[in-house]
Every structure is written in C-alpha cells, then in structure tokens.
C-alpha cells in the first residue's frame, strides 16, 4: 500500500522536491518504502538525551528515553510522540506487517511489532536514515 499517494498530509512535496532534499538512500527508504541495511546507521548507537525527528519534515517522532536495544540492527523505540506516527497494513514480500509513517509528511519510517518491552509491548523498528537526532540542551 502506498500511503503517500492515498492520503493528504500537512507537509507535501513533489517527487522532484523529495529527490532534491533527500539522499538516494533516504529517498528509497522514506518515499519508496525501502529498508536500510541492519547495523548501518550511526543513530543505532545514539544514547544521549534528546529527540529523534523526521528527516522529511522535522516533526518530533521519538524521545530518547523510549529507545531501547532490540538486537535487530535498527533503532527501536517502544512509544512514539503522541500523534506523530500513523500505521497502515503492509503486505509486501509475502508478509503481513504494520508499517509506520510520519503523520505530517507520510514518509515511511519502518514497522511496528508486538514484541517490545513494557510498558507498551511494542517495538517500533525504525530506519535510522529517516531520522535526525536533536540532543537535549
């Protein structure tokens, strides 16, 4: 399902504008529902206090205290910032998964799985190239 083409979002850009502002890898992940190689993102090791924001629009998505080490090779969080992440059904690659995307610009972030830690039991498995990190002051 291509969420970006089926829904209007507060932040919109043409395909050409997305290609100009994103790296080729970010474009493939965020606009074409790709996945970065596990273990390839520096944000996987980020442990400072701060906020993870959407590369596509700057919206705060996750607070660092919700990040945990899942052992999967992608940054994982148990709770998004309220209202920042929307979900849709993903049936690609012969699987049924729950995709998560930015509620402001529709960019693909990753997937959410029901195998995370308390208190939510959820694991938001996020492509690091879709995130910027803003350290707390």
C-alpha positions in Angstrom: 0.0 0.0 0.0 1.4 3.4 -0.9 0.2 5.6 1.9 1.8 8.7 0.3 -0.4 8.5 -2.7 -3.6 7.7 -0.9 -3.7 10.3 1.8 -3.1 14.0 2.0 -0.6 15.2 4.6 0.0 18.6 6.1 3.6 18.6 4.6 3.6 17.8 0.9 6.3 18.0 -1.8 6.6 16.9 -5.4 8.6 13.8 -6.2 11.3 16.1 -7.6 11.4 18.1 -4.4 11.8 14.9 -2.3 14.6 13.7 -4.6 16.4 17.1 -4.2 16.2 17.2 -0.4 16.9 13.5 0.4 19.9 11.4 -0.2 19.3 8.5 -2.6 19.1 6.1 0.4 16.7 8.3 2.3 14.5 8.6 -0.8 14.5 4.9 -1.3 13.5 4.2 2.3 11.2 7.2 3.0 9.4 7.6 -0.3 9.7 4.0 -1.8 9.2 2.0 1.4 12.7 0.6 1.4 14.9 -0.6 4.3 18.4 0.3 5.2 21.0 -2.4 5.9 20.8 -3.5 9.5 23.6 -2.1 11.7 24.4 0.6 9.1 23.1 3.7 10.9 25.1 5.7 13.5 21.8 6.5 15.3 21.7 2.9 16.4 24.3 3.7 19.0 22.9 7.1 20.0 22.4 7.2 23.8 22.2 10.9 24.6 19.0 12.6 25.9 17.1 14.2 23.0 14.6 13.9 20.3 14.5 11.8 17.1 12.8 13.8 14.3 11.6 13.1 10.8 14.2 13.9 8.1 11.3 14.8 5.7 9.6 17.4 7.8 11.3 17.9 11.2 8.4 16.6 13.2 9.4 15.1 16.6 8.8 11.3 16.4 10.5 9.6 19.4 12.1 10.8 22.7 15.4 9.1 23.6 14.0 7.6 26.8 11.7 5.4 24.7 14.7 4.0 22.7 16.0 0.5 23.5 18.4 -2.0 22.1 16.4 -4.7 20.3 19.3 -6.5 18.8 17.8 -6.2 15.3 20.2 -3.7 13.8 17.7 -0.8 13.6 16.9 1.9 16.2 14.0 0.6 18.2 11.5 2.5 20.4 8.6 1.5 22.5 6.5 4.7 22.2 6.2 7.4 19.6 5.5 11.1 20.4 1.7 11.3 20.6 0.1 11.8 17.2 3.4 11.7 15.3 3.3 8.2 13.8 0.5 6.6 11.8 0.2 3.0 10.9 -1.0 1.1 7.8 -1.1 -2.6 6.7 1.9 -3.7 4.7 1.5 -6.9 2.7 4.8 -6.7 0.8 7.3 -9.5 0.5 4.6 -12.1 1.3 4.2 -11.0 4.9 1.6 -9.1 6.8 3.2 -6.3 8.9 2.3 -2.9 10.3 4.1 -0.1 8.6 4.6 3.1 10.4 4.9 6.5 8.7 5.2 10.2 9.7 1.8 11.7 10.3 2.9 15.1 8.9 4.6 14.1 5.6 3.7 10.4 5.1 7.4 9.3 4.9 7.9 5.6 5.5 9.8 5.1 8.8 9.7 1.4 9.4 7.4 -1.2 11.0 5.9 -1.8 14.5 5.9 -5.2 16.0 4.2 -6.6 19.2 7.4 -7.9 20.7 8.7 -4.9 22.6 9.4 -4.3 26.2 6.9 -3.0 28.9 5.1 -0.7 29.3 3.7 -0.9 25.7 4.9 -4.3 24.5 5.6 -2.6 21.1 8.8 -2.4 19.1 8.9 0.5 16.6 11.7 -0.7 14.3 12.8 2.5 12.5 15.2 3.1 9.6 17.8 5.4 11.0 18.2 7.3 7.7 14.6 8.5 8.2 15.6 10.2 11.5 17.6 13.2 12.6 18.7 13.5 16.3 18.4 16.7 18.3 20.3 16.4 21.6 18.6 17.9 24.7 20.1 21.2 25.9 
